[in-house]
Amino acid sequence: MPDVVADGLRVLFCGINPGLMTAATGHHFARPGNRFWPVLHLSGFTPRLMKPAEQRELLSYGLGITNVVARATARADELSAEEYREGGRLLARKVTALEPRWLAVVGVTAYRAAFDDRKAVVGPQERLIGGTRVWVLPNPSGLNAHWTTATMAQEFARLRAAAEN
């Protein structure tokens, strides 16, 4: 699954891993029930609701997308602890090279596993990767019933406000 990245982004969003629909289409967050694209728009990151096929347009807004783990699965719980740890190491190298202002990991469980931070909660983290700040966002998967689209958009908007300063 190719990343949508460039040097010096405002925010690099980091999914857990590609789902099967994403892998099949080559577009991040492609599953119809995934709320990433609606939440991105509702939070003010994009001026309109974008489709997964328009993902490269994110670069014009200073935004990008990558994943913690490259392997596609039907569900994130199919990933091993070692895949998360290795993904965290590779992600840290990628972030150091690209130098986005913020890394936004979508999924607190994935962040905890990738960076061995069992106490992390949604929101800004103390951790820096090089000069990049880290924010953990709720997982936009339709399987995440703990967060509604509206509450998720509020958390994404908190990051957007921080990224504008």
N, C-alpha and C positions, 0 to 999 in steps of 0.2 A: 504494500500500500504506500504510494508515494506521499511524502510530506508536502504540505503547503507552507513553505517557509522562505524567509529572506533574512538578511542581516538587519539587526536593529529594530525589530518589530516592537510595537507598544505592548502587545499581549500575544504570547504563544500558548494557545489552548492545547492541552494534552489529554486525549482520550485514554481509556484503559487499554483497549486493543480493538482491532477491526472486528466488527461482526460479520457474519456471512454475507449479508446484503451489501455491506460496505466493500468487502473483498470482491464480490461479483461485479459491482458497478464501478469500483475505483473512486468512489466518492465518500468522504468522511460523513459519519452520522446519517447514513442513507436509509436506515430502516424507518418506515413510515411512522411508527409509534415513538421514535426518538424525538425529544423536545429541544434538542440543541438549537436548531435553526430558528424556531419560534421564540425561544428564550433569548437568543442573541439579538433578535430584532426588538422584542418587548423591553429589553434592558437598555436599549439605545446604542448598542454597538454598531448596528447597521441601520440605514435609513428605511429599509424595506425588508420584508420577509424574503430571504433568499432560499433557493433550492440547492440541494447537495451538489448538483451538477455545476453550480456557479461558484464552487468553493475557491477557485483561484482569484475571484474578485475580492476576497477578504484581504489580500495583500495590499490593495489600494486603500484600505482602512487601517493599515498597520497591524493587521491581525494574521495569525497563521494557525496551522493545526498539525499536530504530530500525535504519536501514541507512546505509552509506556512500553508495551509489548507489541511486536510486529505480527505475531502469529494470530490468524483469524480463528475465531471460535464462535459457536452459537451463543454461549454465555461466558461472562468473565470468570465465573467460578470454576471453569475448566482449566484455568492457568495455574501453574505450580508456584510455590513460594520462590523457588530459584529463578523462574522466568521473571517474576516481579523484581527481584533483587538485581538481576542482570539488566533488566529494562531500566531500572533506576540509575545504574552506573552509565549506561549508554545515553540516557536522557541528560544526565548531568554533563557529559562531554558535549552533546549537541548544543545545550544551552550555553555552555562556556564559549563555544565557537560562534554561535549566532548572536549572543548578547541581547536578547529581548529585554525590555524593561521589566516585564512580569511573565512568569510561567504560571499558568492557571491549570492545575490538574483537576479534571472533572471526575470526582469519585474519591471520597475520603478513605475508603478501604484500600483502594489502589495506591493512594499516596502513602498510607501507613506501611503497606507491604513493600513498596519500591524503595522507600527511604528509611525504613526501620524506625518509624516514629509512631509508636503505638498510641500516643496521647493526642495526636493531631485532631483538630476539629475543623469544620468548615470555616473559612475566613483566611485572613493573612497569617503567614507563618513567620517564625523568627529566622528560619533558615534562609540563607542567601546561597545562590549558586553563581560563583564569580560575583558580578555586580547585579545579578538578576534577583528581584524579589519573587517570593512564591506565595500564591493564593490557592487554597483548596476550595473548589466549587462542588455543589451537589452533582451527582451523576444524573444526566438528563435522560437516561434510559427510561422507557415506559414501564420497566419493571421496578423502578424506584418509587414506591408509593408514599414514602415519607415526605416528599416534597411535591407541591403542586406546581403547575407552570407559573402561577403568579408569585409564589414565594421564591421559586428558583430565579425568576427574572429580577426580583429584588436583590438577591445575593449577587447575581451577575452585574447589576447596576452599581452595587457598592464597589466592585472591582473596576468597573468602567470609570467611576468618579476618581478612584485612586490612580488609575492609569493616565488620567488627564492632567494630573498635577505634576 
